[in-house]
Amino acid sequence: MTTASPSRILIVDDEEIIRIGCQRILEDSNMVVDQAENGRAGWEMIQKAPYDMVLLDLMMPEMGGLEVLDEVQKYDHRIIPIIITGFATIETAVDAMRKGAYDYLPKPFSPDELRTKVNRGLEKRWLMMQAEQLREERDRNLLELTNEKSRTMTLINCMREGLIATNRPGHIVLMNPAAQHMLRLNREKAIGSGVSGLFGNAELEKQIAASLETVTRTTTVTHMEFKTSDERVLHSSTSPIVDDQGDALGTVTILIDVTEDKKVEQMKSDFVSLVSHELKSPVAAIAGYLNLIIDGLTGGNPDKEREIIVRSRDKADGLLMLINDLLDMSRAERRGASKVMTPLDVVPLLKETVQFYQNEAKAKSITLMLTAAETLADILGNSDDLSRLFANLISNAIKYTLENGKVEVSACVRESQVEISVSDTGIGMSREDLGKIFGEFFRAKNALARKITGTGLGLAICRRIVEDHHGHITVQSELDKGSTFHVTFPVHKNN
């Protein structure tokens, strides 16, 4: 037995000679020993100082040994009690042991008997203290493990990426909510099962199972992309879970939904192809026209040369229009801190835009008019973007309206919304084209048939500007009868 400090022992006996004798014997064994002349005094001393062991005489005035034993057991069960008495019987020994006494020492006893009983009792106390300390440490470790597990599960459940863990045979043992959502799986159905029959796609299940088996067998990381039943694209990275010997215990897979990234990549590819085509055609035409003059094929004919130069200028104007639209598209895409939004009234912007396009309208004998109050409720917006929006809508209306037609611009406040409408009596659109009109580079079939020039970016720019202002844009149109574009913006709350 090893102790950090001397053991403290209390001797409670009404015989002074017994107390003194026991004290001298035990103090020789490097123990701190105190005395109490009766049960009452002993009980009071126990409550004031910490003791490792108490030697109790059975028969004492005021408070007997068994009565003190009861109080000690209730007060501190770690104190080791030993009963000493000159009235030793089997019955008293059994009674004392039943009440919690560690041992029983009948008088008279030898110094060796006393030391042996006391040392055994102190050893029991030491073992009991060690066991209690180990239990506390175990409980503390279990609590820490529980807290750590809780924190880990919270992190896993809050991940945007999907996470799936499998055991060595390939059965799913863990799946976070993100993975459930990506794979459209029921957690109760998935946990404990393999991938076979889980996705309703035998080829995909075979591919995933092979990936898991490869990782478990070779402890290497694998990557793959696959499509789900609802046409989303997921990227998976599967790593082995290995033990101290390097053997695979299972796998952990991280899933990332790359559907939007794939769409963006496709859009970029389509965009480059479309822009290349739109740029290549007019540049090639200009180069061809200029080569006619350079090669002398116009034969010194001024009228022919002028015609070629005018055509080249028109093609160059078309290129400039495309470049300006692309720049406008780029500006419309810049959001957040790069856009300065301030409360403003749209009526002055509409008046300025309508006035600017009056000459263009008169050149086609088109009536262009604005119907709006002098002021409207403010919206939160960017004046440059809104001017570009109104210019695109009004210039389009004029472009697609035949001579002697009419373009009407109106603005009003309706149900906490500022509504701007641009109506024309132009060529209109088919129902088929209405669903595509706000896409990049889209040109309506009837506009192409009538050879009306345009880049197909104007309305896409309008849509982006409106969305950036938390508004909505819709269109109503009927072929050969005209179109009406409706734009609504929320009224600024400080109004």
CORQUI-V194905 format. One record per helix or strand of 3 or more residues. SS is the DSSP state (H for helix, E for strand). FROM is the first residue (numbers start at 0). LEN is the number of residues. Records with the same first field share a line. If there is no record, write none. Layout:
BEGIN
SS->FROM-LEN, FROM-LEN
END
This chain:
BEGIN
E->7-5, 31-5, 52-5, 79-6, 102-4, 161-6, 171-4, 221-6, 232-10, 247-10, 341-3, 366-5, 378-3, 405-9, 416-8, 471-7, 481-10
H->15-12, 38-10, 64-11, 89-9, 110-48, 176-7, 186-4, 201-17, 258-36, 301-32, 335-3, 345-11, 357-6, 382-17, 430-4, 444-5, 457-11
END
